[in-house]
Amino acid sequence: MDELTIDTTSGRFRGREREGTLFFGGLPFAAPPVGALRFHPPQPFPAKAGVRDARRVGRAAPQRPGGGLTSNRPIPFDEDCLFLNITTPACDAARRPVMVWIHGGDFRTGLGGIPWYAGTRFANSADIVVVTVNYRLGALGFTALGSLGAELKDAGNLGLLDQLAALDWVSKNIERFGGDPGCVTIAGESAGAFSVGALLASKRAEGLFQRAILESGAGHSCLEASAAEVVARRFCEILAIENAADLARPSVEAILDAQQQIDAEFYPRGTQQPLGGSIAPFYPVIDGRTLSERPIDAIRKGASAGIPVLIGTNAHEATLWLDGDFAPARLEATAKHFGSAHLAAVYREALPGASERALQVAMSTDNGFRIPALRLAEARANAPTPTFVYRFGWKSRAFGGRLGATHALEIPFVFDNLDKAGVDAFLGEGPLPQELASKMHAAWGAFIRSGDPSCEAVGDWPAYTAGERASMEFGETTGVLQDPDAPFRAAWDGLL
């Protein structure tokens, strides 16, 4: 058997060897969402005769440079973007555990094919098959256009439907790549973790995965239908769209321009958001179909109760977008914005001697990430499967140490990719923290394989319960902490 040429439901593809593994890139899991399929749910890919090249990743979804992992440089994109990439130890009958990784980027940027997400170490060290996926972003993936016609009723969650289509493709094809369709872990960071939270809550996802990992994201980040409709009306107004037929007319660049204009109008940083809370336009929508309610509420009612969950955050998430000097009055203003002036006093008392910037980072990190993660863990208190909580605290040395344990810093540790392009600039000068990467990589591998991250590298990792609230700390030292968030949890009751 030729392991580099594989038959799939999308046709026959030829991959390549890479670092002791087999790699297949740019595999189409759905038809190109272009022309008549723009703003419509993903459709099956029409398989073609012959062998197609699968040695490189496919193009990204349309996007503007937005910083983060894809930097401020333009990346190649195309509306024809529904591709996935597979790294496997071998295309045989071994039925290995599978991880499907959903990239982050605020639902606006990113792709599955960046070096940080390379699955070669998981394949080589843990005998795991790694799949990374693209999905439609921004206005093309999350504009609630149902008012233009019943055929557009799913348009607000096309990005999630793309992810579901990718999972369905994996279910039907991954065995041919040496994977087990009955042992699939969905995982993601930031918007990828928000996506995982949504998939945990969606009945459309039932049976497509058996475990879930959420890094710096939980189950709160979605738009109410009424807010999504406001965004959609403005989108149509900017582009002079009056009916469904008009949606095929604007160029991709015009759609991205409209998206940027709406972001500026509806999500002005640091002010009260017109849509409420801190949710931006072009996020997943509570549409009564893919999402019936906020994911956290569905999970609290028992959605995906049979799925073991690993969830956590970084200690200083907010340093990635908070910089500069902060006047004392700003903390009080931020606390009021988050819903309670009392929060400022709680943080000042719990963190004596901290700078105004450090206090602002701590409160903003908790608002956007830590407290939502703990809420999701607590929402699963009565689930028959365990929830494991972590906190990543290793501090970057870059930029004079101002980043700390910032947003996304844990990714190359999890993938054991500290040597990949761009990681060194994020870590800063000094010896590679390889020991920590090896521990995190081993724990994630153990969870993907068994549903329990306990392993020789980190020891016993107890599940999070309302009584114990165990949290594994990954930093200069690694170990279990009992309820490290105690000073702040009660202060956030009734908020978010």
WOHUCOR-V322796 format. One record per backbone hydrogen bond with DSSP energy under -0.5 kcal/mol. CO is the residue of the C=O (numbers start at 1). NH is the residue of the N-H. If there is no record, write none. Layout:
CO;NH
CO;NH
This chain:
1;3
2;5
4;6
4;15
6;13
8;11
10;48
11;8
12;52
13;6
13;15
14;54
16;23
18;21
21;18
22;88
23;16
24;86
26;28
27;84
32;34
34;37
35;38
37;40
43;31
45;47
48;12
50;12
52;14
54;25
60;78
67;70
68;71
71;66
71;67
76;60
79;33
79;81
81;83
82;29
82;30
83;134
84;27
85;132
86;24
87;130
88;22
90;92
96;180
97;129
98;185
99;101
99;131
100;187
101;103
101;133
102;189
105;108
105;109
107;138
111;114
114;117
115;118
119;123
120;124
121;125
121;126
122;126
122;128
123;127
129;99
130;87
131;101
132;85
133;103
137;140
137;141
138;141
138;142
141;158
141;159
142;144
143;145
145;148
146;149
148;244
149;152
150;153
152;155
154;157
155;143
155;158
157;161
158;162
159;163
160;164
161;165
162;166
163;167
164;168
165;169
166;170
167;171
168;172
169;173
170;174
173;176
174;177
174;179
175;178
178;96
179;181
180;183
183;98
184;186
184;210
184;211
185;100
186;213
187;102
188;215
189;192
190;194
191;195
192;196
193;197
194;198
195;199
196;200
197;201
198;202
202;205
203;206
205;208
210;308
211;186
212;310
213;188
213;215
214;216
214;312
215;190
219;296
220;222
223;286
224;228
225;229
226;230
227;231
228;232
229;233
230;234
231;235
232;236
233;237
234;238
235;239
236;241
237;240
240;242
243;246
244;247
245;248
246;249
246;250
251;255
252;256
253;257
254;258
255;259
256;260
257;261
258;262
259;263
260;264
261;265
262;266
263;267
266;275
268;271
273;276
276;279
277;273
284;223
285;287
291;287
291;288
291;289
294;297
294;298
295;299
296;300
297;301
298;303
299;302
302;305
304;307
305;385
306;308
308;212
309;388
310;214
311;390
312;216
313;392
314;317
316;319
317;320
317;407
318;321
318;322
321;323
327;330
327;331
328;331
328;332
329;333
330;334
331;335
332;336
333;337
334;338
335;339
335;340
336;339
340;343
341;344
341;345
342;346
343;347
344;348
345;349
346;350
347;351
349;352
351;354
355;359
356;360
357;361
358;362
359;363
360;364
361;365
362;366
363;367
364;368
365;369
365;370
366;371
366;372
369;373
370;374
371;375
372;376
373;377
374;378
375;379
376;380
377;380
378;381
380;383
386;309
387;464
388;311
389;472
390;313
391;393
391;474
392;315
394;396
396;404
397;400
398;401
398;403
399;402
404;396
404;406
405;316
406;409
408;411
410;413
410;414
411;415
412;417
413;416
417;420
420;423
420;424
422;426
423;426
423;427
424;428
426;398
427;397
432;434
433;437
434;438
435;439
436;440
437;441
438;442
439;443
440;444
441;445
442;446
443;447
444;448
445;449
446;450
446;452
447;451
455;458
455;459
459;455
460;462
465;469
469;483
470;389
471;481
472;391
472;474
473;475
473;479
474;393
474;394
477;475
479;473
481;471
481;483
483;486
485;488
485;489
486;490
488;492
489;492
490;493
492;495
